[in-house]
């Protein structure tokens, strides 16, 4: 009982020999102990929580694979990917309109102005680059300068890597509305809006409908 209270992962001979009673038992009977026994502890998680945990694990693995594929893609494919994500989110109107507005910047990234909505009531300056190192505040300052040069007050800066803390702080202080999308966020948007992914399986979790059983 003392041993079980410690919740060991397994019980084998090396665990039991520390108890005099077991030593005496082995000497008297000469019987070899059974192989290691896996100890089953009561699950703390509910089935729904385990399902959610598994889903998040699969999603995280998929996000890593997506970013890996993005880094391997050609500049022209990366351009199409960024446009597809923006259109899937509701920006740029049609795919054709967005494709004309956002194009290659000449350095392996994309650069351009896109409609914020289908009517074009406002515009958003977009810049996306496949960085590997962390993006610091100088890159964000340069982006803001380009944004002002295009007479845009809103901008989306997309990076396949991460933004440094000072870059994020700088983006919060400026009067222009600038949204920073790092690699993990880009992958999450691709998953959420169905860009570069396909549905493998769908599970519907149902619960008891107590209202159905009401007899009042």
GROMACS elastic network, one bead per residue, 0.5 to 0.9 nm:
[ bonds ]
;  ai    aj funct       b0    kb
    1     4     6  0.50988   500
    1     5     6  0.60675   500
    1     6     6  0.88771   500
    2     5     6  0.52239   500
    2     6     6  0.69093   500
    3     6     6  0.54596   500
    3     7     6  0.71717   500
    3     8     6  0.74101   500
    3    11     6  0.89995   500
    4     7     6  0.51983   500
    4     8     6  0.67511   500
    4    39     6  0.86882   500
    5     8     6  0.82422   500
    7    10     6  0.85564   500
    7    39     6  0.76206   500
    7    40     6  0.88761   500
    7    41     6  0.73650   500
    8    11     6  0.69336   500
    8    38     6  0.87140   500
    8    39     6  0.68911   500
    9    37     6  0.87255   500
    9    38     6  0.63710   500
    9    39     6  0.57427   500
    9    40     6  0.80872   500
    9    41     6  0.88170   500
   10    15     6  0.84693   500
   10    36     6  0.62936   500
   10    37     6  0.54785   500
   10    39     6  0.54390   500
   10    40     6  0.89201   500
   11    14     6  0.80651   500
   11    15     6  0.58749   500
   11    16     6  0.72391   500
   11    35     6  0.85951   500
   11    36     6  0.54355   500
   11    37     6  0.52642   500
   11    38     6  0.67894   500
   11    39     6  0.73540   500
   12    15     6  0.53022   500
   12    16     6  0.64134   500
   12    17     6  0.88735   500
   12    33     6  0.79206   500
   12    34     6  0.78061   500
   12    35     6  0.65195   500
   12    37     6  0.66091   500
   13    16     6  0.50515   500
   13    17     6  0.60168   500
   13    32     6  0.89899   500
   13    33     6  0.67026   500
   13    34     6  0.83388   500
   13    35     6  0.80927   500
   13    36     6  0.75087   500
   14    17     6  0.55957   500
   14    18     6  0.74726   500
   15    18     6  0.64070   500
   15    19     6  0.83968   500
   16    19     6  0.57910   500
   16    20     6  0.87930   500
   16    22     6  0.63424   500
   16    23     6  0.81306   500
   17    20     6  0.71476   500
   17    21     6  0.86171   500
   17    22     6  0.61324   500
   17    23     6  0.59198   500
   18    21     6  0.89365   500
   18    22     6  0.79190   500
   18    23     6  0.79865   500
   19    22     6  0.55175   500
   19    23     6  0.66667   500
   19    24     6  0.89676   500
   20    23     6  0.50782   500
   20    24     6  0.62061   500
   20    25     6  0.85651   500
   21    24     6  0.51813   500
   21    25     6  0.61246   500
   21    26     6  0.86767   500
   22    26     6  0.61072   500
   22    27     6  0.86143   500
   23    26     6  0.52109   500
   23    27     6  0.63003   500
   23    28     6  0.87238   500
   24    27     6  0.51914   500
   24    28     6  0.61823   500
   24    29     6  0.86227   500
   25    28     6  0.52768   500
   25    29     6  0.60861   500
   25    30     6  0.79165   500
   25    31     6  0.84409   500
   26    29     6  0.54751   500
   26    30     6  0.52508   500
   26    31     6  0.61321   500
   26    32     6  0.72438   500
   26    33     6  0.81052   500
   27    30     6  0.55554   500
   27    31     6  0.83302   500
   28    31     6  0.84189   500
   29    32     6  0.86369   500
   33    36     6  0.86689   500
   34    37     6  0.78562   500
   40    43     6  0.85819   500
   41    44     6  0.87618   500
   43    46     6  0.75413   500
   45    48     6  0.79613   500
   45    49     6  0.57334   500
   45    50     6  0.62359   500
   46    49     6  0.50951   500
   46    50     6  0.62954   500
   46    51     6  0.86458   500
   47    50     6  0.50715   500
   47    51     6  0.61486   500
   47    52     6  0.86348   500
   48    51     6  0.50378   500
   48    52     6  0.61848   500
   48    53     6  0.85762   500
   48   205     6  0.83920   500
   49    52     6  0.50475   500
   49    53     6  0.60756   500
   49    54     6  0.85665   500
   50    53     6  0.50041   500
   50    54     6  0.61274   500
   50    55     6  0.85333   500
   51    54     6  0.51305   500
   51    55     6  0.61269   500
   51    56     6  0.86605   500
   52    55     6  0.50007   500
   52    56     6  0.61714   500
   52    57     6  0.85754   500
   53    56     6  0.52009   500
   53    57     6  0.62067   500
   53    58     6  0.87261   500
   54    57     6  0.50455   500
   54    58     6  0.62297   500
   54    59     6  0.85528   500
   55    58     6  0.51684   500
   55    59     6  0.60808   500
   55    60     6  0.85876   500
   56    60     6  0.60532   500
   56    61     6  0.85875   500
   57    60     6  0.51620   500
   57    61     6  0.62856   500
   57    62     6  0.86519   500
   58    61     6  0.51576   500
   58    62     6  0.61455   500
   58    63     6  0.86254   500
   59    62     6  0.50568   500
   59    63     6  0.61365   500
   59    64     6  0.87409   500
   59   188     6  0.84746   500
   59   191     6  0.81799   500
   60    63     6  0.50983   500
   60    64     6  0.64006   500
   60    65     6  0.87992   500
   60   188     6  0.88477   500
   61    64     6  0.52497   500
   61    65     6  0.64050   500
   61    66     6  0.87300   500
   62    65     6  0.50884   500
   62    66     6  0.61081   500
   62    67     6  0.87296   500
   62   187     6  0.84054   500
   62   191     6  0.83658   500
   62   197     6  0.88396   500
   63    66     6  0.50424   500
   63    67     6  0.63132   500
   63    68     6  0.86399   500
   63   183     6  0.89954   500
   63   184     6  0.68615   500
   63   186     6  0.88043   500
   63   187     6  0.51707   500
   63   188     6  0.65889   500
   63   190     6  0.85870   500
   63   191     6  0.76332   500
   64    67     6  0.53172   500
   64    68     6  0.62849   500
   64    69     6  0.88087   500
   64   184     6  0.78943   500
   64   187     6  0.77695   500
   65    68     6  0.50395   500
   65    69     6  0.62953   500
   65    70     6  0.86746   500
   66    69     6  0.51647   500
   66    70     6  0.61962   500
   66    71     6  0.87381   500
   66   187     6  0.62528   500
   66   190     6  0.84042   500
   66   191     6  0.89538   500
   66   196     6  0.77538   500
   66   197     6  0.85080   500
   67    71     6  0.62386   500
   67    72     6  0.87267   500
   67   160     6  0.71807   500
   67   183     6  0.67989   500
   67   184     6  0.77441   500
   67   186     6  0.83310   500
   67   187     6  0.63951   500
   68    71     6  0.52942   500
   68    72     6  0.65214   500
   68    73     6  0.89242   500
   69    72     6  0.50997   500
   69    73     6  0.62418   500
   70    73     6  0.51904   500
   70    74     6  0.84509   500
   70    77     6  0.86312   500
   70    78     6  0.68679   500
   70    81     6  0.85344   500
   70   130     6  0.82197   500
   70   160     6  0.80969   500
   71    74     6  0.82879   500
   71    78     6  0.85827   500
   71   130     6  0.67396   500
   71   131     6  0.88318   500
   71   132     6  0.87816   500
   71   160     6  0.77547   500
   73    76     6  0.81560   500
   73    77     6  0.60079   500
   73    78     6  0.62333   500
   74    77     6  0.51949   500
   74    78     6  0.61775   500
   74    79     6  0.86720   500
   74   108     6  0.81386   500
   75    78     6  0.50341   500
   75    79     6  0.62372   500
   75    80     6  0.88207   500
   75   104     6  0.74920   500
   75   106     6  0.89582   500
   75   107     6  0.85118   500
   75   108     6  0.50654   500
   75   109     6  0.65331   500
   75   110     6  0.83507   500
   76    79     6  0.50807   500
   76    80     6  0.64611   500
   76    81     6  0.87207   500
   76   103     6  0.86558   500
   76   104     6  0.72394   500
   76   108     6  0.82653   500
   76   109     6  0.87677   500
   77    80     6  0.50987   500
   77    81     6  0.61356   500
   77    82     6  0.87351   500
   78    82     6  0.62697   500
   78    83     6  0.86632   500
   78   108     6  0.82429   500
   78   109     6  0.73362   500
   78   110     6  0.78971   500
   78   128     6  0.89971   500
   78   129     6  0.88658   500
   78   130     6  0.85007   500
   79    82     6  0.53684   500
   79    83     6  0.63555   500
   79    84     6  0.86576   500
   79    99     6  0.84555   500
   79   102     6  0.77434   500
   79   103     6  0.64060   500
   79   104     6  0.64658   500
   79   108     6  0.87420   500
   79   109     6  0.69749   500
   79   110     6  0.57399   500
   79   111     6  0.88896   500
   79   128     6  0.84958   500
   80    83     6  0.51391   500
   80    84     6  0.60280   500
   80    85     6  0.86397   500
   80    99     6  0.74337   500
   80   103     6  0.85771   500
   81    84     6  0.50611   500
   81    85     6  0.62352   500
   81    86     6  0.87024   500
   81   195     6  0.77457   500
   81   196     6  0.82018   500
   82    85     6  0.52009   500
   82    86     6  0.62717   500
   82    87     6  0.86713   500
   82   102     6  0.86729   500
   82   110     6  0.78616   500
   82   128     6  0.75845   500
   82   158     6  0.87400   500
   83    86     6  0.51505   500
   83    87     6  0.61106   500
   83    88     6  0.84669   500
   83    91     6  0.89426   500
   83    92     6  0.84317   500
   83    95     6  0.73751   500
   83    98     6  0.62994   500
   83    99     6  0.62427   500
   83   102     6  0.69910   500
   83   103     6  0.87303   500
   84    87     6  0.52068   500
   84    88     6  0.59811   500
   84    89     6  0.85600   500
   84    95     6  0.71566   500
   84    98     6  0.85540   500
   84    99     6  0.86847   500
   84   195     6  0.69727   500
   85    88     6  0.50952   500
   85    89     6  0.62560   500
   85    90     6  0.88366   500
   85    91     6  0.88089   500
   85   186     6  0.85624   500
   85   189     6  0.72669   500
   85   190     6  0.64526   500
   85   193     6  0.73103   500
   85   194     6  0.86042   500
   85   195     6  0.64276   500
   86    89     6  0.51322   500
   86    90     6  0.65101   500
   86    91     6  0.52884   500
   86    92     6  0.70391   500
   86    98     6  0.81491   500
   86   114     6  0.88724   500
   87    90     6  0.50132   500
   87    92     6  0.58491   500
   87    93     6  0.68120   500
   87    94     6  0.69139   500
   87    95     6  0.63219   500
   87    98     6  0.71132   500
   88    91     6  0.73685   500
   88   190     6  0.89192   500
   88   193     6  0.60460   500
   88   194     6  0.79960   500
   88   195     6  0.77961   500
   89   189     6  0.84524   500
   89   193     6  0.69683   500
   90    93     6  0.69335   500
   90    94     6  0.89544   500
   90   116     6  0.78831   500
   90   117     6  0.67246   500
   90   118     6  0.77933   500
   91    94     6  0.83459   500
   91    98     6  0.78146   500
   91   114     6  0.70269   500
   91   115     6  0.59729   500
   91   116     6  0.51469   500
   91   117     6  0.54355   500
   91   118     6  0.70733   500
   91   124     6  0.88708   500
   92    95     6  0.73408   500
   92    96     6  0.88695   500
   92    97     6  0.63849   500
   92    99     6  0.85033   500
   92   101     6  0.80587   500
   92   113     6  0.89023   500
   92   114     6  0.51817   500
   92   116     6  0.61671   500
   92   117     6  0.62271   500
   92   118     6  0.63197   500
   92   120     6  0.78689   500
   92   123     6  0.88306   500
   93    96     6  0.83514   500
   93    97     6  0.63848   500
   93    98     6  0.66643   500
   93   114     6  0.86406   500
   93   115     6  0.67916   500
   93   116     6  0.81904   500
   93   117     6  0.62635   500
   93   119     6  0.75233   500
   93   120     6  0.79603   500
   94    97     6  0.52164   500
   94    98     6  0.61904   500
   94    99     6  0.84801   500
   94   118     6  0.77080   500
   95    98     6  0.52074   500
   95    99     6  0.59787   500
   95   100     6  0.86983   500
   96    99     6  0.51022   500
   96   100     6  0.63844   500
   96   101     6  0.87944   500
   97   100     6  0.53364   500
   97   101     6  0.63791   500
   97   102     6  0.88181   500
   97   114     6  0.84281   500
   97   115     6  0.88336   500
   98   101     6  0.50743   500
   98   102     6  0.60690   500
   98   103     6  0.89814   500
   98   113     6  0.86714   500
   98   114     6  0.62451   500
   98   115     6  0.77653   500
   99   102     6  0.54379   500
   99   103     6  0.67154   500
  100   103     6  0.67699   500
  100   112     6  0.89195   500
  101   111     6  0.85676   500
  101   112     6  0.57264   500
  101   113     6  0.56177   500
  101   114     6  0.56687   500
  101   115     6  0.84832   500
  102   105     6  0.89693   500
  102   110     6  0.65328   500
  102   111     6  0.56605   500
  102   113     6  0.62029   500
  102   114     6  0.67169   500
  102   126     6  0.74397   500
  102   127     6  0.86038   500
  103   109     6  0.84166   500
  103   110     6  0.53427   500
  103   111     6  0.57177   500
  103   112     6  0.63186   500
  104   107     6  0.76810   500
  104   108     6  0.70666   500
  104   109     6  0.59572   500
  104   111     6  0.61619   500
  104   112     6  0.84774   500
  105   108     6  0.68071   500
  105   109     6  0.56120   500
  105   110     6  0.50187   500
  105   111     6  0.52793   500
  105   112     6  0.82659   500
  105   127     6  0.86094   500
  106   109     6  0.69372   500
  106   110     6  0.79878   500
  107   110     6  0.81821   500
  107   129     6  0.81424   500
  108   129     6  0.67090   500
  108   130     6  0.71459   500
  109   127     6  0.74323   500
  109   128     6  0.54280   500
  109   130     6  0.64475   500
  110   126     6  0.76796   500
  110   127     6  0.56176   500
  110   128     6  0.51131   500
  110   129     6  0.65625   500
  111   125     6  0.78304   500
  111   126     6  0.56913   500
  111   128     6  0.65811   500
  111   129     6  0.88140   500
  112   124     6  0.85161   500
  112   125     6  0.58989   500
  112   126     6  0.53644   500
  112   127     6  0.66550   500
  113   123     6  0.64843   500
  113   124     6  0.56083   500
  113   126     6  0.58672   500
  113   127     6  0.87741   500
  113   150     6  0.80272   500
  113   152     6  0.83097   500
  113   155     6  0.87968   500
  114   117     6  0.87613   500
  114   120     6  0.84268   500
  114   122     6  0.87608   500
  114   123     6  0.56553   500
  114   124     6  0.52983   500
  114   125     6  0.63564   500
  114   126     6  0.70591   500
  115   118     6  0.67590   500
  115   119     6  0.76946   500
  115   121     6  0.74355   500
  115   122     6  0.61406   500
  115   124     6  0.61602   500
  115   125     6  0.88507   500
  116   119     6  0.82325   500
  116   120     6  0.61826   500
  116   121     6  0.70976   500
  116   122     6  0.54383   500
  116   123     6  0.51907   500
  116   124     6  0.58882   500
  117   120     6  0.53483   500
  117   121     6  0.67064   500
  117   122     6  0.71712   500
  117   123     6  0.81736   500
  118   121     6  0.80512   500
  119   122     6  0.83514   500
  120   123     6  0.66477   500
  122   152     6  0.85935   500
  122   154     6  0.87928   500
  123   152     6  0.64789   500
  123   153     6  0.80395   500
  123   154     6  0.71850   500
  123   155     6  0.86346   500
  124   147     6  0.85659   500
  124   152     6  0.63439   500
  124   153     6  0.73659   500
  124   154     6  0.50630   500
  124   155     6  0.51607   500
  124   156     6  0.71091   500
  125   146     6  0.84057   500
  125   147     6  0.59623   500
  125   150     6  0.75619   500
  125   152     6  0.62612   500
  125   153     6  0.80815   500
  125   154     6  0.62920   500
  125   156     6  0.63293   500
  125   157     6  0.84297   500
  126   147     6  0.84598   500
  126   154     6  0.88442   500
  126   155     6  0.57295   500
  126   157     6  0.60836   500
  126   158     6  0.78523   500
  127   143     6  0.76245   500
  127   155     6  0.79802   500
  127   156     6  0.64492   500
  127   157     6  0.50592   500
  127   158     6  0.62006   500
  127   159     6  0.86093   500
  128   156     6  0.81604   500
  128   157     6  0.58287   500
  128   159     6  0.58013   500
  128   160     6  0.82486   500
  129   157     6  0.83954   500
  129   158     6  0.64699   500
  129   159     6  0.53298   500
  129   160     6  0.68345   500
  130   158     6  0.84443   500
  130   159     6  0.58839   500
  130   160     6  0.50499   500
  130   161     6  0.73101   500
  130   183     6  0.89369   500
  131   134     6  0.74402   500
  131   135     6  0.75119   500
  131   159     6  0.59802   500
  131   160     6  0.55381   500
  131   161     6  0.54874   500
  131   162     6  0.84422   500
  132   135     6  0.85834   500
  132   159     6  0.85640   500
  132   160     6  0.68206   500
  132   161     6  0.52304   500
  132   162     6  0.82419   500
  133   161     6  0.62331   500
  133   162     6  0.74923   500
  133   163     6  0.89090   500
  134   159     6  0.89237   500
  134   161     6  0.58746   500
  134   162     6  0.50144   500
  134   163     6  0.53942   500
  134   164     6  0.59350   500
  135   138     6  0.82269   500
  135   139     6  0.65870   500
  135   140     6  0.79480   500
  135   159     6  0.76889   500
  135   161     6  0.72249   500
  135   162     6  0.61695   500
  135   164     6  0.57927   500
  135   167     6  0.71314   500
  136   139     6  0.58954   500
  136   140     6  0.69504   500
  136   163     6  0.61538   500
  136   164     6  0.52013   500
  136   165     6  0.78458   500
  136   166     6  0.66551   500
  136   167     6  0.50038   500
  136   168     6  0.84510   500
  137   141     6  0.61136   500
  137   142     6  0.86402   500
  137   163     6  0.83159   500
  137   164     6  0.73701   500
  137   165     6  0.84750   500
  137   166     6  0.58295   500
  137   168     6  0.75777   500
  137   169     6  0.84128   500
  137   170     6  0.64874   500
  137   171     6  0.82159   500
  138   141     6  0.50395   500
  138   142     6  0.62511   500
  138   143     6  0.86092   500
  138   167     6  0.76629   500
  139   142     6  0.51331   500
  139   143     6  0.62304   500
  139   144     6  0.87561   500
  139   167     6  0.80827   500
  140   144     6  0.62354   500
  140   145     6  0.86556   500
  140   157     6  0.78969   500
  140   167     6  0.63931   500
  140   168     6  0.86930   500
  140   170     6  0.77489   500
  140   171     6  0.71941   500
  140   180     6  0.88780   500
  141   144     6  0.50995   500
  141   145     6  0.62725   500
  141   146     6  0.87734   500
  141   167     6  0.85948   500
  141   170     6  0.81110   500
  141   171     6  0.84546   500
  142   145     6  0.50506   500
  142   146     6  0.63770   500
  142   147     6  0.86425   500
  143   146     6  0.51276   500
  143   147     6  0.61461   500
  143   148     6  0.87474   500
  143   155     6  0.83592   500
  143   157     6  0.75351   500
  144   148     6  0.62424   500
  144   149     6  0.85140   500
  144   155     6  0.78331   500
  144   171     6  0.88944   500
  144   174     6  0.87692   500
  144   176     6  0.77385   500
  144   178     6  0.79409   500
  145   148     6  0.52627   500
  145   149     6  0.61934   500
  145   150     6  0.87943   500
  146   150     6  0.62918   500
  146   151     6  0.87659   500
  146   152     6  0.88168   500
  147   150     6  0.52583   500
  147   151     6  0.65127   500
  147   152     6  0.53802   500
  147   153     6  0.68569   500
  147   154     6  0.74440   500
  147   155     6  0.66430   500
  147   176     6  0.86789   500
  148   152     6  0.57128   500
  148   153     6  0.68735   500
  148   176     6  0.86543   500
  149   152     6  0.75655   500
  150   153     6  0.88275   500
  152   155     6  0.73410   500
  152   176     6  0.85244   500
  153   175     6  0.84076   500
  153   176     6  0.52146   500
  153   177     6  0.63316   500
  153   178     6  0.83019   500
  154   176     6  0.60041   500
  154   178     6  0.57748   500
  154   179     6  0.81372   500
  155   176     6  0.78486   500
  155   177     6  0.63601   500
  155   179     6  0.62779   500
  155   180     6  0.86203   500
  156   177     6  0.86258   500
  156   178     6  0.57878   500
  156   180     6  0.60815   500
  156   181     6  0.73018   500
  157   178     6  0.73074   500
  157   179     6  0.62431   500
  157   180     6  0.50376   500
  157   181     6  0.61365   500
  157   182     6  0.83741   500
  158   161     6  0.89074   500
  158   179     6  0.83920   500
  158   180     6  0.61046   500
  158   182     6  0.59474   500
  158   183     6  0.77808   500
  158   186     6  0.75353   500
  159   162     6  0.67775   500
  159   163     6  0.78425   500
  159   180     6  0.78987   500
  159   181     6  0.62321   500
  159   183     6  0.58354   500
  159   186     6  0.80322   500
  160   181     6  0.82899   500
  160   182     6  0.56744   500
  160   184     6  0.76969   500
  160   185     6  0.89423   500
  160   186     6  0.73662   500
  160   187     6  0.88592   500
  161   182     6  0.57324   500
  161   184     6  0.79333   500
  162   181     6  0.83450   500
  162   183     6  0.61953   500
  162   184     6  0.79827   500
  163   166     6  0.82003   500
  163   167     6  0.60614   500
  163   168     6  0.65969   500
  163   180     6  0.77913   500
  163   181     6  0.84321   500
  163   182     6  0.64804   500
  164   167     6  0.51920   500
  164   168     6  0.64833   500
  164   169     6  0.87742   500
  165   168     6  0.51613   500
  165   169     6  0.61877   500
  165   170     6  0.86072   500
  166   170     6  0.60258   500
  166   171     6  0.86107   500
  167   170     6  0.51475   500
  167   171     6  0.63025   500
  167   172     6  0.88577   500
  168   171     6  0.52220   500
  168   172     6  0.65459   500
  168   180     6  0.75518   500
  169   172     6  0.52450   500
  169   173     6  0.66223   500
  170   173     6  0.53152   500
  170   174     6  0.66396   500
  171   174     6  0.58541   500
  171   175     6  0.88526   500
  171   176     6  0.83536   500
  171   177     6  0.79574   500
  171   178     6  0.61222   500
  171   179     6  0.76429   500
  171   180     6  0.78866   500
  172   175     6  0.82966   500
  172   176     6  0.89545   500
  172   177     6  0.82300   500
  172   178     6  0.78604   500
  173   176     6  0.86913   500
  174   177     6  0.75492   500
  174   178     6  0.82851   500
  175   178     6  0.88901   500
  181   184     6  0.81328   500
  181   185     6  0.56947   500
  181   186     6  0.61288   500
  182   185     6  0.53205   500
  182   186     6  0.60705   500
  182   187     6  0.86955   500
  183   186     6  0.50633   500
  183   187     6  0.62204   500
  183   188     6  0.86054   500
  184   187     6  0.51295   500
  184   188     6  0.61660   500
  184   189     6  0.87043   500
  185   189     6  0.61830   500
  185   190     6  0.86109   500
  186   189     6  0.51383   500
  186   190     6  0.62624   500
  186   191     6  0.87433   500
  187   190     6  0.50503   500
  187   191     6  0.63086   500
  187   192     6  0.86690   500
  188   191     6  0.51195   500
  188   192     6  0.60781   500
  188   193     6  0.85326   500
  189   192     6  0.50174   500
  189   193     6  0.58975   500
  189   194     6  0.80884   500
  189   195     6  0.80135   500
  190   193     6  0.54129   500
  190   194     6  0.56797   500
  190   196     6  0.65995   500
  190   197     6  0.73871   500
  191   194     6  0.52309   500
  191   195     6  0.63937   500
  191   196     6  0.76604   500
  191   197     6  0.63832   500
  191   198     6  0.87179   500
  192   195     6  0.80174   500
  193   197     6  0.89782   500
  194   197     6  0.55754   500
  194   198     6  0.67962   500
  194   199     6  0.85861   500
  195   198     6  0.81560   500
  199   202     6  0.74479   500
  206   209     6  0.89257   500
  208   211     6  0.88935   500
  208   212     6  0.88171   500
  209   212     6  0.56129   500
  209   213     6  0.72505   500
  210   213     6  0.52836   500
  210   214     6  0.64996   500
  211   214     6  0.51820   500
  211   215     6  0.87233   500
  212   215     6  0.82606   500
